[in-house]
Amino acid sequence: MAERGTPNPAVGGSSPPRPVGRRMERLKEFIKSVRKELDKVSWPKRNLVIKATISVIIFSLVFGISLWVFDLVFTRLIHFLLSLRG
């Protein structure tokens, strides 16, 4: 495994930590750039979000109920077929 270089090779140990101020500056720059990018996003209108949410809920309920009915039918069918065997 290669050793990491130190600022002063005559002195052992790791390199000194970066100043906290520089990290905070980079964090602020990152947050500013994120905000700029979010301003570019075209957000959907409120009524479109509500309609899409209602559609997803209805679809999920219909799908869940259909799955439950198929499960019920196939379970009873399997029980019926197994009762014929024995």
Jmol script that loads the backbone (N, CA, C; Angstrom):
load data "model"
ATOM      1  N   MET A   1       0.843  -1.170   0.000  1.00  0.00           N
ATOM      2  CA  MET A   1       0.000   0.000   0.000  1.00  0.00           C
ATOM      3  C   MET A   1       0.886   1.229   0.000  1.00  0.00           C
ATOM      4  N   ALA A   2       0.611   2.164  -0.871  1.00  0.00           N
ATOM      5  CA  ALA A   2       1.444   3.361  -0.973  1.00  0.00           C
ATOM      6  C   ALA A   2       1.102   4.334   0.146  1.00  0.00           C
ATOM      7  N   GLU A   3       2.119   5.003   0.631  1.00  0.00           N
ATOM      8  CA  GLU A   3       1.899   5.994   1.681  1.00  0.00           C
ATOM      9  C   GLU A   3       1.457   7.301   1.060  1.00  0.00           C
ATOM     10  N   ARG A   4       0.643   8.031   1.800  1.00  0.00           N
ATOM     11  CA  ARG A   4       0.202   9.332   1.336  1.00  0.00           C
ATOM     12  C   ARG A   4       1.303  10.351   1.579  1.00  0.00           C
ATOM     13  N   GLY A   5       1.434  11.263   0.671  1.00  0.00           N
ATOM     14  CA  GLY A   5       2.441  12.309   0.818  1.00  0.00           C
ATOM     15  C   GLY A   5       2.055  13.291   1.906  1.00  0.00           C
ATOM     16  N   THR A   6       3.012  13.856   2.577  1.00  0.00           N
ATOM     17  CA  THR A   6       2.765  14.853   3.604  1.00  0.00           C
ATOM     18  C   THR A   6       3.317  16.181   3.115  1.00  0.00           C
ATOM     19  N   PRO A   7       2.821  17.297   3.653  1.00  0.00           N
ATOM     20  CA  PRO A   7       3.325  18.581   3.222  1.00  0.00           C
ATOM     21  C   PRO A   7       4.826  18.735   3.483  1.00  0.00           C
ATOM     22  N   ASN A   8       5.284  18.151   4.537  1.00  0.00           N
ATOM     23  CA  ASN A   8       6.702  18.220   4.873  1.00  0.00           C
ATOM     24  C   ASN A   8       7.184  16.784   5.051  1.00  0.00           C
ATOM     25  N   PRO A   9       7.891  16.226   4.050  1.00  0.00           N
ATOM     26  CA  PRO A   9       8.296  14.826   4.124  1.00  0.00           C
ATOM     27  C   PRO A   9       9.190  14.509   5.323  1.00  0.00           C
ATOM     28  N   ALA A  10       9.874  15.506   5.864  1.00  0.00           N
ATOM     29  CA  ALA A  10      10.743  15.255   7.010  1.00  0.00           C
ATOM     30  C   ALA A  10       9.930  14.966   8.267  1.00  0.00           C
ATOM     31  N   VAL A  11       8.703  15.424   8.300  1.00  0.00           N
ATOM     32  CA  VAL A  11       7.854  15.223   9.474  1.00  0.00           C
ATOM     33  C   VAL A  11       6.814  14.164   9.125  1.00  0.00           C
ATOM     34  N   GLY A  12       6.682  13.166   9.956  1.00  0.00           N
ATOM     35  CA  GLY A  12       5.716  12.100   9.707  1.00  0.00           C
ATOM     36  C   GLY A  12       4.316  12.556  10.025  1.00  0.00           C
ATOM     37  N   GLY A  13       3.331  11.750   9.665  1.00  0.00           N
ATOM     38  CA  GLY A  13       1.945  12.054   9.998  1.00  0.00           C
ATOM     39  C   GLY A  13       1.152  12.408   8.760  1.00  0.00           C
ATOM     40  N   SER A  14      -0.082  12.745   8.985  1.00  0.00           N
ATOM     41  CA  SER A  14      -0.953  13.049   7.859  1.00  0.00           C
ATOM     42  C   SER A  14      -0.904  14.538   7.545  1.00  0.00           C
ATOM     43  N   SER A  15      -1.496  14.888   6.426  1.00  0.00           N
ATOM     44  CA  SER A  15      -1.510  16.294   6.048  1.00  0.00           C
ATOM     45  C   SER A  15      -2.472  17.051   6.956  1.00  0.00           C
ATOM     46  N   PRO A  16      -2.231  18.323   7.175  1.00  0.00           N
ATOM     47  CA  PRO A  16      -3.087  19.090   8.089  1.00  0.00           C
ATOM     48  C   PRO A  16      -4.492  19.250   7.519  1.00  0.00           C
ATOM     49  N   PRO A  17      -5.481  19.356   8.383  1.00  0.00           N
ATOM     50  CA  PRO A  17      -6.856  19.501   7.895  1.00  0.00           C
ATOM     51  C   PRO A  17      -7.038  20.842   7.194  1.00  0.00           C
ATOM     52  N   ARG A  18      -7.965  20.875   6.245  1.00  0.00           N
ATOM     53  CA  ARG A  18      -8.265  22.127   5.556  1.00  0.00           C
ATOM     54  C   ARG A  18      -8.994  23.061   6.509  1.00  0.00           C
ATOM     55  N   PRO A  19      -8.859  24.331   6.298  1.00  0.00           N
ATOM     56  CA  PRO A  19      -9.589  25.266   7.166  1.00  0.00           C
ATOM     57  C   PRO A  19     -11.097  25.117   6.978  1.00  0.00           C
ATOM     58  N   VAL A  20     -11.822  25.293   8.074  1.00  0.00           N
ATOM     59  CA  VAL A  20     -13.275  25.131   8.037  1.00  0.00           C
ATOM     60  C   VAL A  20     -13.907  26.203   7.158  1.00  0.00           C
ATOM     61  N   GLY A  21     -13.323  27.397   7.125  1.00  0.00           N
ATOM     62  CA  GLY A  21     -13.886  28.484   6.328  1.00  0.00           C
ATOM     63  C   GLY A  21     -14.000  28.127   4.857  1.00  0.00           C
ATOM     64  N   ARG A  22     -13.013  27.469   4.319  1.00  0.00           N
ATOM     65  CA  ARG A  22     -13.036  27.074   2.903  1.00  0.00           C
ATOM     66  C   ARG A  22     -14.157  26.063   2.642  1.00  0.00           C
ATOM     67  N   ARG A  23     -14.369  25.161   3.571  1.00  0.00           N
ATOM     68  CA  ARG A  23     -15.447  24.182   3.416  1.00  0.00           C
ATOM     69  C   ARG A  23     -16.800  24.876   3.411  1.00  0.00           C
ATOM     70  N   MET A  24     -16.953  25.858   4.295  1.00  0.00           N
ATOM     71  CA  MET A  24     -18.225  26.588   4.359  1.00  0.00           C
ATOM     72  C   MET A  24     -18.461  27.363   3.067  1.00  0.00           C
ATOM     73  N   GLU A  25     -17.406  27.945   2.505  1.00  0.00           N
ATOM     74  CA  GLU A  25     -17.534  28.671   1.239  1.00  0.00           C
ATOM     75  C   GLU A  25     -17.983  27.727   0.129  1.00  0.00           C
ATOM     76  N   ARG A  26     -17.379  26.544   0.091  1.00  0.00           N
ATOM     77  CA  ARG A  26     -17.748  25.571  -0.939  1.00  0.00           C
ATOM     78  C   ARG A  26     -19.196  25.108  -0.749  1.00  0.00           C
ATOM     79  N   LEU A  27     -19.617  24.948   0.505  1.00  0.00           N
ATOM     80  CA  LEU A  27     -20.993  24.554   0.782  1.00  0.00           C
ATOM     81  C   LEU A  27     -21.957  25.646   0.320  1.00  0.00           C
ATOM     82  N   LYS A  28     -21.630  26.903   0.596  1.00  0.00           N
ATOM     83  CA  LYS A  28     -22.485  28.012   0.161  1.00  0.00           C
ATOM     84  C   LYS A  28     -22.567  28.065  -1.355  1.00  0.00           C
ATOM     85  N   GLU A  29     -21.438  27.875  -2.041  1.00  0.00           N
ATOM     86  CA  GLU A  29     -21.433  27.860  -3.506  1.00  0.00           C
ATOM     87  C   GLU A  29     -22.309  26.724  -4.035  1.00  0.00           C
ATOM     88  N   PHE A  30     -22.216  25.570  -3.397  1.00  0.00           N
ATOM     89  CA  PHE A  30     -23.025  24.421  -3.815  1.00  0.00           C
ATOM     90  C   PHE A  30     -24.509  24.730  -3.657  1.00  0.00           C
ATOM     91  N   ILE A  31     -24.900  25.297  -2.530  1.00  0.00           N
ATOM     92  CA  ILE A  31     -26.310  25.616  -2.285  1.00  0.00           C
ATOM     93  C   ILE A  31     -26.804  26.645  -3.293  1.00  0.00           C
ATOM     94  N   LYS A  32     -25.975  27.639  -3.609  1.00  0.00           N
ATOM     95  CA  LYS A  32     -26.366  28.638  -4.614  1.00  0.00           C
ATOM     96  C   LYS A  32     -26.586  27.979  -5.974  1.00  0.00           C
ATOM     97  N   SER A  33     -25.695  27.082  -6.354  1.00  0.00           N
ATOM     98  CA  SER A  33     -25.845  26.429  -7.653  1.00  0.00           C
ATOM     99  C   SER A  33     -27.071  25.517  -7.686  1.00  0.00           C
ATOM    100  N   VAL A  34     -27.380  24.884  -6.561  1.00  0.00           N
ATOM    101  CA  VAL A  34     -28.585  24.046  -6.489  1.00  0.00           C
ATOM    102  C   VAL A  34     -29.824  24.915  -6.668  1.00  0.00           C
ATOM    103  N   ARG A  35     -29.842  26.067  -6.015  1.00  0.00           N
ATOM    104  CA  ARG A  35     -30.998  26.966  -6.156  1.00  0.00           C
ATOM    105  C   ARG A  35     -31.153  27.443  -7.598  1.00  0.00           C
ATOM    106  N   LYS A  36     -30.030  27.760  -8.256  1.00  0.00           N
ATOM    107  CA  LYS A  36     -30.099  28.176  -9.656  1.00  0.00           C
ATOM    108  C   LYS A  36     -30.701  27.080 -10.518  1.00  0.00           C
ATOM    109  N   GLU A  37     -30.275  25.841 -10.284  1.00  0.00           N
ATOM    110  CA  GLU A  37     -30.796  24.721 -11.069  1.00  0.00           C
ATOM    111  C   GLU A  37     -32.280  24.498 -10.790  1.00  0.00           C
ATOM    112  N   LEU A  38     -32.690  24.659  -9.533  1.00  0.00           N
ATOM    113  CA  LEU A  38     -34.105  24.467  -9.198  1.00  0.00           C
ATOM    114  C   LEU A  38     -34.975  25.546  -9.827  1.00  0.00           C
ATOM    115  N   ASP A  39     -34.415  26.734 -10.061  1.00  0.00           N
ATOM    116  CA  ASP A  39     -35.168  27.779 -10.740  1.00  0.00           C
ATOM    117  C   ASP A  39     -35.429  27.410 -12.198  1.00  0.00           C
ATOM    118  N   LYS A  40     -34.591  26.575 -12.772  1.00  0.00           N
ATOM    119  CA  LYS A  40     -34.742  26.157 -14.171  1.00  0.00           C
ATOM    120  C   LYS A  40     -35.796  25.060 -14.346  1.00  0.00           C
ATOM    121  N   VAL A  41     -36.165  24.405 -13.260  1.00  0.00           N
ATOM    122  CA  VAL A  41     -37.117  23.286 -13.331  1.00  0.00           C
ATOM    123  C   VAL A  41     -38.509  23.829 -13.633  1.00  0.00           C
ATOM    124  N   SER A  42     -39.209  23.167 -14.541  1.00  0.00           N
ATOM    125  CA  SER A  42     -40.598  23.561 -14.794  1.00  0.00           C
ATOM    126  C   SER A  42     -41.479  22.677 -13.906  1.00  0.00           C
ATOM    127  N   TRP A  43     -42.009  23.285 -12.873  1.00  0.00           N
ATOM    128  CA  TRP A  43     -42.818  22.558 -11.901  1.00  0.00           C
ATOM    129  C   TRP A  43     -44.245  22.449 -12.417  1.00  0.00           C
ATOM    130  N   PRO A  44     -44.910  21.306 -12.184  1.00  0.00           N
ATOM    131  CA  PRO A  44     -46.299  21.158 -12.640  1.00  0.00           C
ATOM    132  C   PRO A  44     -47.247  22.025 -11.810  1.00  0.00           C
ATOM    133  N   LYS A  45     -48.368  22.356 -12.411  1.00  0.00           N
ATOM    134  CA  LYS A  45     -49.381  23.144 -11.700  1.00  0.00           C
ATOM    135  C   LYS A  45     -50.029  22.290 -10.613  1.00  0.00           C
ATOM    136  N   ARG A  46     -50.571  22.966  -9.618  1.00  0.00           N
ATOM    137  CA  ARG A  46     -51.154  22.276  -8.458  1.00  0.00           C
ATOM    138  C   ARG A  46     -52.283  21.331  -8.875  1.00  0.00           C
ATOM    139  N   ASN A  47     -53.167  21.789  -9.762  1.00  0.00           N
ATOM    140  CA  ASN A  47     -54.302  20.934 -10.148  1.00  0.00           C
ATOM    141  C   ASN A  47     -53.838  19.689 -10.897  1.00  0.00           C
ATOM    142  N   LEU A  48     -52.753  19.788 -11.657  1.00  0.00           N
ATOM    143  CA  LEU A  48     -52.219  18.612 -12.351  1.00  0.00           C
ATOM    144  C   LEU A  48     -51.671  17.599 -11.341  1.00  0.00           C
ATOM    145  N   VAL A  49     -50.997  18.081 -10.316  1.00  0.00           N
ATOM    146  CA  VAL A  49     -50.466  17.185  -9.280  1.00  0.00           C
ATOM    147  C   VAL A  49     -51.609  16.491  -8.543  1.00  0.00           C
ATOM    148  N   ILE A  50     -52.666  17.231  -8.248  1.00  0.00           N
ATOM    149  CA  ILE A  50     -53.814  16.645  -7.541  1.00  0.00           C
ATOM    150  C   ILE A  50     -54.474  15.567  -8.409  1.00  0.00           C
ATOM    151  N   LYS A  51     -54.676  15.872  -9.697  1.00  0.00           N
ATOM    152  CA  LYS A  51     -55.304  14.894 -10.597  1.00  0.00           C
ATOM    153  C   LYS A  51     -54.444  13.639 -10.739  1.00  0.00           C
ATOM    154  N   ALA A  52     -53.139  13.829 -10.871  1.00  0.00           N
ATOM    155  CA  ALA A  52     -52.242  12.674 -11.009  1.00  0.00           C
ATOM    156  C   ALA A  52     -52.242  11.834  -9.729  1.00  0.00           C
ATOM    157  N   THR A  53     -52.267  12.494  -8.580  1.00  0.00           N
ATOM    158  CA  THR A  53     -52.285  11.769  -7.305  1.00  0.00           C
ATOM    159  C   THR A  53     -53.569  10.960  -7.161  1.00  0.00           C
ATOM    160  N   ILE A  54     -54.689  11.568  -7.509  1.00  0.00           N
ATOM    161  CA  ILE A  54     -55.975  10.852  -7.428  1.00  0.00           C
ATOM    162  C   ILE A  54     -55.974   9.664  -8.385  1.00  0.00           C
ATOM    163  N   SER A  55     -55.425   9.859  -9.585  1.00  0.00           N
ATOM    164  CA  SER A  55     -55.352   8.754 -10.547  1.00  0.00           C
ATOM    165  C   SER A  55     -54.526   7.594 -10.006  1.00  0.00           C
ATOM    166  N   VAL A  56     -53.399   7.903  -9.390  1.00  0.00           N
ATOM    167  CA  VAL A  56     -52.541   6.849  -8.836  1.00  0.00           C
ATOM    168  C   VAL A  56     -53.252   6.118  -7.707  1.00  0.00           C
ATOM    169  N   ILE A  57     -53.943   6.849  -6.858  1.00  0.00           N
ATOM    170  CA  ILE A  57     -54.668   6.215  -5.744  1.00  0.00           C
ATOM    171  C   ILE A  57     -55.763   5.298  -6.282  1.00  0.00           C
ATOM    172  N   ILE A  58     -56.542   5.782  -7.251  1.00  0.00           N
ATOM    173  CA  ILE A  58     -57.617   4.956  -7.820  1.00  0.00           C
ATOM    174  C   ILE A  58     -57.040   3.713  -8.497  1.00  0.00           C
ATOM    175  N   PHE A  59     -55.990   3.884  -9.308  1.00  0.00           N
ATOM    176  CA  PHE A  59     -55.373   2.744  -9.972  1.00  0.00           C
ATOM    177  C   PHE A  59     -54.871   1.726  -8.948  1.00  0.00           C
ATOM    178  N   SER A  60     -54.232   2.212  -7.888  1.00  0.00           N
ATOM    179  CA  SER A  60     -53.706   1.308  -6.861  1.00  0.00           C
ATOM    180  C   SER A  60     -54.827   0.535  -6.177  1.00  0.00           C
ATOM    181  N   LEU A  61     -55.924   1.211  -5.887  1.00  0.00           N
ATOM    182  CA  LEU A  61     -57.063   0.527  -5.256  1.00  0.00           C
ATOM    183  C   LEU A  61     -57.655  -0.522  -6.185  1.00  0.00           C
ATOM    184  N   VAL A  62     -57.857  -0.165  -7.452  1.00  0.00           N
ATOM    185  CA  VAL A  62     -58.425  -1.122  -8.413  1.00  0.00           C
ATOM    186  C   VAL A  62     -57.492  -2.312  -8.578  1.00  0.00           C
ATOM    187  N   PHE A  63     -56.204  -2.055  -8.715  1.00  0.00           N
ATOM    188  CA  PHE A  63     -55.242  -3.133  -8.879  1.00  0.00           C
ATOM    189  C   PHE A  63     -55.195  -4.021  -7.626  1.00  0.00           C
ATOM    190  N   GLY A  64     -55.201  -3.403  -6.456  1.00  0.00           N
ATOM    191  CA  GLY A  64     -55.163  -4.164  -5.207  1.00  0.00           C
ATOM    192  C   GLY A  64     -56.394  -5.033  -5.027  1.00  0.00           C
ATOM    193  N   ILE A  65     -57.552  -4.472  -5.327  1.00  0.00           N
ATOM    194  CA  ILE A  65     -58.790  -5.248  -5.195  1.00  0.00           C
ATOM    195  C   ILE A  65     -58.805  -6.387  -6.221  1.00  0.00           C
ATOM    196  N   SER A  66     -58.358  -6.110  -7.444  1.00  0.00           N
ATOM    197  CA  SER A  66     -58.306  -7.169  -8.471  1.00  0.00           C
ATOM    198  C   SER A  66     -57.372  -8.292  -8.037  1.00  0.00           C
ATOM    199  N   LEU A  67     -56.229  -7.930  -7.520  1.00  0.00           N
ATOM    200  CA  LEU A  67     -55.272  -8.936  -7.054  1.00  0.00           C
ATOM    201  C   LEU A  67     -55.866  -9.759  -5.914  1.00  0.00           C
ATOM    202  N   TRP A  68     -56.570  -9.106  -5.014  1.00  0.00           N
ATOM    203  CA  TRP A  68     -57.196  -9.808  -3.895  1.00  0.00           C
ATOM    204  C   TRP A  68     -58.255 -10.797  -4.405  1.00  0.00           C
ATOM    205  N   VAL A  69     -59.054 -10.377  -5.393  1.00  0.00           N
ATOM    206  CA  VAL A  69     -60.099 -11.259  -5.937  1.00  0.00           C
ATOM    207  C   VAL A  69     -59.460 -12.462  -6.633  1.00  0.00           C
ATOM    208  N   PHE A  70     -58.419 -12.218  -7.455  1.00  0.00           N
ATOM    209  CA  PHE A  70     -57.738 -13.342  -8.118  1.00  0.00           C
ATOM    210  C   PHE A  70     -57.131 -14.298  -7.096  1.00  0.00           C
ATOM    211  N   ASP A  71     -56.559 -13.761  -6.058  1.00  0.00           N
ATOM    212  CA  ASP A  71     -55.972 -14.603  -5.008  1.00  0.00           C
ATOM    213  C   ASP A  71     -57.048 -15.442  -4.337  1.00  0.00           C
ATOM    214  N   LEU A  72     -58.161 -14.828  -4.041  1.00  0.00           N
ATOM    215  CA  LEU A  72     -59.268 -15.540  -3.406  1.00  0.00           C
ATOM    216  C   LEU A  72     -59.783 -16.664  -4.305  1.00  0.00           C
ATOM    217  N   VAL A  73     -59.973 -16.367  -5.597  1.00  0.00           N
ATOM    218  CA  VAL A  73     -60.485 -17.368  -6.541  1.00  0.00           C
ATOM    219  C   VAL A  73     -59.497 -18.521  -6.686  1.00  0.00           C
ATOM    220  N   PHE A  74     -58.229 -18.212  -6.888  1.00  0.00           N
ATOM    221  CA  PHE A  74     -57.238 -19.280  -7.076  1.00  0.00           C
ATOM    222  C   PHE A  74     -57.022 -20.089  -5.801  1.00  0.00           C
ATOM    223  N   THR A  75     -57.106 -19.453  -4.646  1.00  0.00           N
ATOM    224  CA  THR A  75     -56.972 -20.198  -3.390  1.00  0.00           C
ATOM    225  C   THR A  75     -58.108 -21.202  -3.242  1.00  0.00           C
ATOM    226  N   ARG A  76     -59.323 -20.760  -3.519  1.00  0.00           N
ATOM    227  CA  ARG A  76     -60.473 -21.681  -3.414  1.00  0.00           C
ATOM    228  C   ARG A  76     -60.396 -22.784  -4.469  1.00  0.00           C
ATOM    229  N   LEU A  77     -59.912 -22.432  -5.663  1.00  0.00           N
ATOM    230  CA  LEU A  77     -59.766 -23.429  -6.722  1.00  0.00           C
ATOM    231  C   LEU A  77     -58.737 -24.493  -6.316  1.00  0.00           C
ATOM    232  N   ILE A  78     -57.609 -24.065  -5.765  1.00  0.00           N
ATOM    233  CA  ILE A  78     -56.570 -25.011  -5.321  1.00  0.00           C
ATOM    234  C   ILE A  78     -57.101 -25.888  -4.193  1.00  0.00           C
ATOM    235  N   HIS A  79     -57.803 -25.294  -3.235  1.00  0.00           N
ATOM    236  CA  HIS A  79     -58.381 -26.095  -2.145  1.00  0.00           C
ATOM    237  C   HIS A  79     -59.388 -27.110  -2.687  1.00  0.00           C
ATOM    238  N   PHE A  80     -60.194 -26.700  -3.640  1.00  0.00           N
ATOM    239  CA  PHE A  80     -61.172 -27.613  -4.237  1.00  0.00           C
ATOM    240  C   PHE A  80     -60.467 -28.772  -4.942  1.00  0.00           C
ATOM    241  N   LEU A  81     -59.444 -28.446  -5.750  1.00  0.00           N
ATOM    242  CA  LEU A  81     -58.731 -29.495  -6.475  1.00  0.00           C
ATOM    243  C   LEU A  81     -57.995 -30.448  -5.529  1.00  0.00           C
ATOM    244  N   LEU A  82     -57.439 -29.923  -4.461  1.00  0.00           N
ATOM    245  CA  LEU A  82     -56.755 -30.772  -3.487  1.00  0.00           C
ATOM    246  C   LEU A  82     -57.745 -31.644  -2.703  1.00  0.00           C
ATOM    247  N   SER A  83     -58.960 -31.147  -2.492  1.00  0.00           N
ATOM    248  CA  SER A  83     -59.939 -31.957  -1.763  1.00  0.00           C
ATOM    249  C   SER A  83     -60.435 -33.132  -2.624  1.00  0.00           C
ATOM    250  N   LEU A  84     -60.398 -32.986  -3.940  1.00  0.00           N
ATOM    251  CA  LEU A  84     -60.792 -34.076  -4.832  1.00  0.00           C
ATOM    252  C   LEU A  84     -59.785 -35.228  -4.768  1.00  0.00           C
ATOM    253  N   ARG A  85     -58.521 -34.890  -4.528  1.00  0.00           N
ATOM    254  CA  ARG A  85     -57.472 -35.904  -4.495  1.00  0.00           C
ATOM    255  C   ARG A  85     -57.583 -36.825  -3.298  1.00  0.00           C
ATOM    256  N   GLY A  86     -57.938 -36.259  -2.204  1.00  0.00           N
ATOM    257  CA  GLY A  86     -57.792 -37.032  -0.993  1.00  0.00           C
ATOM    258  C   GLY A  86     -58.995 -37.533  -0.382  1.00  0.00           C
TER     259      GLY A  86
END
end "model"
wireframe off; spacefill off
backbone 0.3
color backbone group
